[in-house]
Amino acid sequence: MGKKQFYVTTPIYYVNDVPHIGHAYTTIAADTIARYKAASGHEVYFLTGTDEHGRKIEQTAQTSGETPIELADRVVVKFQDLWKVLGISNTDFIRTTEPRHHEAVSEIWRLVQKNGDIYLDEYEGWYDVRNEAFITEIQLEEIMKLPEESRPHLEKIKEQSYFFRLSSYQEPLLRHYREHPEFIKPDYRRNEVVSFVEGGLRDLSVSRTNFSWGIPAPDSEGHVVYVWFDALTNYLTSLGFPEKTGDFQKFWPADIHLVGKDILRFHAIYWPAFLMSAGLPLPKTVFAHGWWTVEGEKMSKSLGNVVDPYQVVEEFDSEIFRYFLLREIPFGQDGDYSRKSLVNRVNGELVNGLGNLVSRSLGMIERYLGGVVPKPAELSESEKEIENFYRETAQQVHSDLEELAFNRALSRIWEFIALVNRYVDNTAPWKLAKQQEQGERLETVLWTLVESIRVISLLVYPFLPETARDIREKIGLSPELGAEDAHWGGTKPGTAIKKGENLFTRITEKSE
């Protein structure tokens, strides 16, 4: 029987600026899902990439004295390098300036046009340059209520444009939301989208004529394809579309699109409407996560508080950064990035919890048993409790990851780590080592500790892949996980272990 397929995507990131914490957050979350699914036996396709067209890119390039493609080429490397630093396991990295993407966008346009959903008219109204979004009168009223410094830069435009008959898809979209409640998550985000669509949809301008940096609209001189019509198609491009064989046949429709809440509307309204018009299946789920503030304040260049992932990784570690982002808040909600919280989690959970357990357990095997895993004798109730707790934890973590409840899954794993640390304190192997008649008991306790550490490496792997590999190497295992590893009892007596360096280093802040 063949493997099940699983397709997960991040949004493609706009190259008008360098990567920040929001980009890292979405991509780390997608990587965690991809690793979990792969470890569960799925064939995984994980896509990320960059969005390189649009008015904003053209303007930014002009300001910096570059051509748009020079700007894109320069910035895209920063994203690609960051994903390597963060241990991101993406299958493909798509750029919207690639010829394969031009071909896919042109084909989607033709399919939608053939269906009678594209027509020529004139657009007059406001345009949000930063977010590449057309602004309705209702949205304009809301924007004008904001403080002046918080308002997006709007341009009043009047130009000939091709329109997509979005209004024709109001009822089909609402029907899809009703019949597939899992299409938009979390539920409160679905309610927001449903409410918006019920308020009525206007036809959408899908071409521009006042700039040239984009994909030319097929058979339409002077028109470039609207950046969101272009960008959303990337999810098909990577799979080989317009060819409907190979990866497209295997992986489409996508299992999950991960997006920030600011671009949910594009993914939950425009994208399914385009796909319906083109006669293509819709993705199964669009999951919108929240935003990060920094030390309680909104992130902004003017405040100088934008979190640079490179700096965090350089000061701490990529695994620490991954852990904090996934552990700190429920995925879907807004959260606050604070140095104090990060330090507390590192010292309290990574160093005192997992790091301490691995260090002292392996240290005792080196000290008392010559660095070789012993054979367990009769198991007591305390060993059975650990085994049972692990089985429950593994099931709960599986359920949590299916729901993208990363912080809840990590909380459960650390409950198991705390239980094993208490087991060390209660059994006191250092005392057993002094009593010759307790030799078998000592060996049973230390075998149980190695086995606990082994299964912990499996549990943390999707979140902390390098840490999992380090643990496995310390206990004499291949760094690559096998499906059979998940069963309790896999630690083989006679295996040589090596304590080595500590997994994590305590962070000591300078006193003020």
Buried (B, 14 or more C-beta within 10 A) or exposed (E): EEEEBBBBBBBBBBBBBBBBBBBBBBBBBBBBBBBBBBBBEBBBBBBBBBBBBBBBBBBBBEEEEBEBEEBBBBBBEBBBEBBEBBBBBBBBBBBBBBEBBBBBBBBBBBBBBEBEBBEEEEBEBBBBBEBBBBBBEEBEEEBEEEEEEEEBEBEEBEBBBBBBBBBBBBEEBBEBBEEBEEBBBBEEBBEBBBEBBEEEBEBBBBBBBBBEBBBBBBEBEEBBBBBBBBBBBBBBBBBBBBEEEEBBEBBBBBBBBBBBBBBBBBBBBBBBBBBBBBEBEBBBBBBBBBBBBBBEEEBEEEEEBBBBBBEBBEEBBBBBBBBBBBBBBBBBEEBBBBBEBBBEBBBEBBBBBBBBBBBBBBEBBBEBBEBEBBEBBEEEEBBEEBBEBBBEBBEBBBEBBEBBBBBBBBBBBBEBBBBBBEBBEEBEBEEBBEEEEBBBBBBBBBBBBBBBBBBBBBBBBBBBBBBBBBBBBBBBBEEEBEEEBBEBEBBEEEBEBEBEEEBBBEBEEEEE
